[in-house]
Amino acid sequence: MKATISRLLGLVTTFALVTAVLSNTAGAGNVRDRDRGQLPKKKIVTRNIAPGLTFTKIIQKKIPLRTYILTADVKNQPLTMDVALAGAAMPTRTQTSRIAKRNGAIAAVNGDFGTFSGGPAHPFEQDGQLVRSSTTPGFLFAASKDEQQLFVAPPKQFVSMTLPDGTVLPIDRWNDGGPGTGEITASTPFGGSLEPPPPGSCSARLLPSGTPVPSTTGDGMQQDFTVNETGCFESGMLRNGGAVLSAIPASDEALQLLSLVPGTAVTLRWTFGWPNVYDAIGGVPQLVADGRSVVGTCTASVCRRNPRTGVGITADGKVLLVVVDGRQKKFSIGLTLNQFAWLFKRLGAVSALNLDGGGSSTMVIKGEVVNRPSSGFERRVTNALLVLPGPDPEEP
């Protein structure tokens, strides 16, 4: 009985929030018919998908606009936020629905912007494994393993290798290109054919001797490795299931890698500045911070009315996944970036992040695409943001 009452209260609260959104300007400046003093006709459909997970569909015909909202109570229910690449290694692309199915997700939206070459544009962490670092400016959405801490912020990205004597060697890029002057880079199996070990470099192959665990430094993750082989290779060292660290020949960094003795135990650490985070996904720009829209003046084409996907966090720790259809004249014309930030704010978000949009904007619930992608079909993407019905079986 208590559970039933709780679900009903949740539906009432969601309905009240959505009604409040629609009773205002919807950020469009033309939602209220000022001549008639009437609100546009609208249809709101709300249903429970699972304990703690509510789906709301809003249809506005006068504008026209179609909005889809998933509200996930991850702090108080067995739900888990998760992220996933489209495949086992980069480059990779597939439909959001396929990513959801492969990972046992009850719901999903498309995730970070994908690069033309087939990888996430921003830093990406999956199930405690660092997939890639990135120098592309942006923000991350992340959740702690116990789902009690949620983050939307620019990452404080740092990757390093610690030697037995305590020496710490920074790793400048991870599956994000070959080494430049003064750099050490890493290539792991996630890099696939997109980010292979660089040719013409001096390298050290590290084989994993443990699983990723929360870092002893208090933030980020770490994993133990054993040095397997070192050397300089014209065609690039093979990964053989391990991580290959590389540097420019004859550099100080190359000498440091070549001095590693096979069999030596080392520890790799990575952090975005938050503790116990196993999953992190990128986007840009940040829409809401501290309960306020932070988009500002925006006149570029990407800022105009478009299909949108975003993620937000409410004051009581719920996760909002929002998709807005667009580019479909009599069906849904989309939102500007400022309007999208306003929508999150009205839904109670204290922080929110814009994800990949346009033809990529897709929401999947129990295997079904519930919105209408603007391309007329479900576009292939490089990654997705997922809601699992329980604990993530892939996390160590």
N, C-alpha and C positions, 0 to 999 in steps of 0.2 A: 504494500500500500504506500509506504514512504517513497519507494522508488518511483511508483506511478505518479504520485503528487509532484515529486521533484522534476520528472520529465514534463509534466503539464506546465509547471511554473517556468521551466526553461523555454517551452514553446511560447508562452505568454510574453516572456521577456523579449524573445527574439522578434515576435510580431510587433511589440511596442516599439522596439528600436527601428525596425524597418518602416513602420508607419511614420515615425518621427522623421526619418530620412525623406520619405515621399511627401511629407507635409510642408517641406521647405523648398528651397529652390533647386535641389538636386545639382547644385553647382552650375547649372546651365544658363541661368538668368531668364529662362522662358518657360519654366515648369508651371508657374502659376499664370493662368490667363488673367492678366491685370484688367482687361476690359470687362470680363464677366465675373471676375472675383471667384472663379471656381478652379479646383484642382483637376488635373487631367485624369481620365479614367485609368484605373490600374488594377492589376490582378496579382495577389500575393499567395503563393503556395508554399507552405512550410510542412516538413515532415521529418521524423526521426529516422536516421539511417542506422544508428547503433547507439548503445548507451553513451551519452556524452557527445554525440555527433549529430548535428542538425543541418538540414539543407533547406534553403529558402530561395525560391525563384520569384523574381519580380518582373512583371510585364507591364510596360507603359506604352500605350498605343499612340498617344498624341505626339510624343517627342520624335520618333519612337525609340524605345530603349529596353533591352533585356539584360537583367543582372542576375548572377547566380552566386550564392553565398554559402560556404560551408563554415560552420562554427564548431570547433573541436575543443572540448574541455579536457585537455591532456593532463592537467594537474590533479584532477579528482576522479578520472576514469581510466580504464586500462588502455586507452588509446596511446599510440606512439607516433611521433613525427619522424619521418625518414626521408632520405634523399637517395637517388639512384641514377647512375649513368644509363644510357640507352643500351649499352652492351658491356662486355667484360673489359674492353680496352678501347682507347681512342685510335683512329677516328671512329665515331659511332653515332648512328641516328636511327630512331624508330618512333612509332607512335606512342603517345602518353599512355593510351590504354594498354598497350603491350608491356610497357614498363611496369604499370600497376599490376597487371596479371602475374608477371614473372616474379614480383616481389611480394605477392600476397596482400596487396593494399586494398582497403575497402573504399578508398577515394584517393584522387590525385589531381593535380594540375601540372601543366608544363612549368619548367623551372627557369634556370638562368638562360640568358642569351647564349646562343651557340656561335662559335667562330666558324668562318667559312671552311676551315680545315677539319671541323668535326669534333670540337671539344668545348667544355664550358668556358665562357669568357673570363670568369673570375675564379678565385680560389675555391676549391671543392674538396670536401672531406666526406667519405662514405664508410659507415660502419667502423669508425676508428682508424681507417686507412687514409692517408693523405693522397688524394688523386692527382692534384696539381696545385702549384702556387701560381701567382699571376701578378704582374706589375700593372695590369689594367685597373685604373681607379674604379672603386665601387664599394658596395656594402655587402654584408652577409646576414642571412637569417640562420640562426643556430639554436639548438635546444640541448640542454644537458641530458645525460643518459637517463636520469630519473624524471625528466620532463618538468622539473620544478623551476628551472631557470630558462628563460627565453631571451634571445638577444636579436636586435637589429641595430647594427653599428658597423663602422669601418673596421676591418680587422687589423690587429697588431700582429702582423705576420712575421714569424721567425722560425727558421729550420736550422738544425745544427747536428753535428756528430761529436760525441764525447768519447775521448780515448781513455784507456785504463789509468793513465797518470793524471786525469782530470782536465787535460787540454780540450778546449772546445773549438771546433772548426765550423764556422758558419757555412751553410749551404745556401747559395744565393738563389737558385731556381730549381724547381722540382717538376719534372715533366713539362718544362716550359722553355725549351730551346737549349742550344749548346752553350758552352762557357765563353764568356768574354774575358777581357783583361782583368786579372785579380779575382776571378770567380771560380767557385766549385759548383757544379750542377749535378742533378741526380736524374736518372732514368730508371723507372720501375716497370713491371708488367702492365700497369695501367696505361703507360705511355704508348703501348702497342707500336704500330708502324708510324704513328703521327710523331712520336717523340722517342725515337730509338737512341741508344748510346751514340754520341757524336763521333764521326770518323776523324782521324788525324789528331787524336787527343790521348792524354795519359790518364789511366783510369784504375779504379779499384772496385772489384766486385764484392759485395757484401751479401751473405745469405742469411735469411731470418733464422734466429734461434729461439724466438718467443713470439707471442702475439702482442698486438698493441694494448697498452694499459695506460691509465691516467698517469701523467708525469709526476715524478717525485718533487719537481720544482713547484707544484701547486697549480699550474695551468697547462693546458694542452695535453698531448699524448706522447708516449715514447715506446720504442720497440728495440729489443736486443738483436744484434746481428753478429756474425763472425766473418772476419776478412777471409775471402776465398782465394783471390788472385789479384795481382797488380801487374801493370805493364802499359806500354804505349802501343797503340794499334792504329794502323792506317785506315782500316775499314770499320773500326769501332768494336769495343769489347761486347761479347754476348752477355745478355742478362742471366740466362739460365735460371729464371725464377727469382732472382735477387735484385738488389738495387745497385746500379753502376754509378759511381761518383766519378766525375771527369773534370779535367782542367787543361789549359793550354800547355803544350810541351815546353819544358825549360823554365816554367814559371815557378814561383815559390809554392803555389798551390799544388802544382804537379809533383814537386819534390815531397810535399807532405803526404800526398796519396801514395807515391811510390815507396815511401819509408814504412808504410804499414806492413806488418809481418803476417803472412797467412796463418790463420788460427787465432789471431788476436780478437778478443771480444770487445765490441764497441756498442754504443747506444745512440740511436737516432731519435731526436726530439723535434716536435713541431707544435706550434701554438698559434692561435688567432687572438690570444689574450684572455680566453675564458677557460674556466676549469671544467673537466669532465664532459667535454663536448665531443661526441662521436660523429656527428653529422653537421655539415655546414654547406650552404648554397648561396650563390651570389646574385646580385641584381643591381639596378641603378635606374633612377635616383632614389634616395630615401624620400618617402612621401610625407610621413608624419614622424615627429620626434617630440617627446614630452607633451603629447597631446595637441601639438600645433602643426599645421601644414608648413612644410619647409621647401616646397617646390619653387616658390618665387616666380618672377617673370620668366616666361618661356614661350618663345615664338617659333622655334624650329618645327619642322614637319612632324617630328616624333611627339611633339607636345600637343598637336591638334587632336581632333576627335579620331580615335582609333579603337580597335578591340584591345582589351587590357586584361592582364593577369597580375595579381599582387598578393602579398601575405602581410598580415598585421597581427598585433598583439594587443589585447584589451587590458584594462587596469587590473582585472581579476585573473589574468593569466590564461585566457582563452586564445586560441589561434583562429584567425579569420583568413580563409582562402577565398578570394573573390575573382570572378571572371565576368567581363562585360563584353557582349557581342558588339561588333561594329562593321562598318563598310557595307551595310546591307540596307539600302535606302528605305524601304517600307517595313523593315523588320527590326533593325537596331542600328543606330548611327554611331554608337560608341561614345566615349568620354574623352575630354582633354586630360592632360596630366594633372592640372590643377583640380578639375572636377573629380578625378579619381582619388586624389588626396582628400578632398572634401568628403567623399563617400566613406572612406575609411574612418575619418574623424567622426562623422555622424553615427557610424556603427559602433563607436566606443573605442577605437584603436588609440593607444597612446604612442605607438610606433608602427610604421608600415613601410614596406619596400616594394618598389615596382619590379616585376619580373618580365620576362620576354613576352611580347604581345603580338599584335598584328595577326597574321594567319596562324601563328603558333598557339594562340589563346585557346585552351582546351580544359574542360573539367570532366572528369570521369568518376562515376559512382557505381560501384558494384559491376564494373566491366562495361557500363554504358556511357557513351558520350552524351552529356545532358545539355550542352550548349550547341550552337551552330557556328562552327569555325568559318571565318570569312572566305577562305579559299574554296569552300564547298566540299571539303574533305578534311580528314584529320592529318595534319602535317607531321612529318617526322622531325623529332627534336633530339637534342643531345643528352637531356637529363630531365628529371621530374622531381616534384615535391609531393610526398606521399603521406597518407594517414593509414597506419596499420591498426588492426583491431585489437592487438595486444603487444607484448614485448617483441622486439626485433630479433628474430632467430639468427640473423647474420652478425650481430654484434658479439664480440668475444666476451 
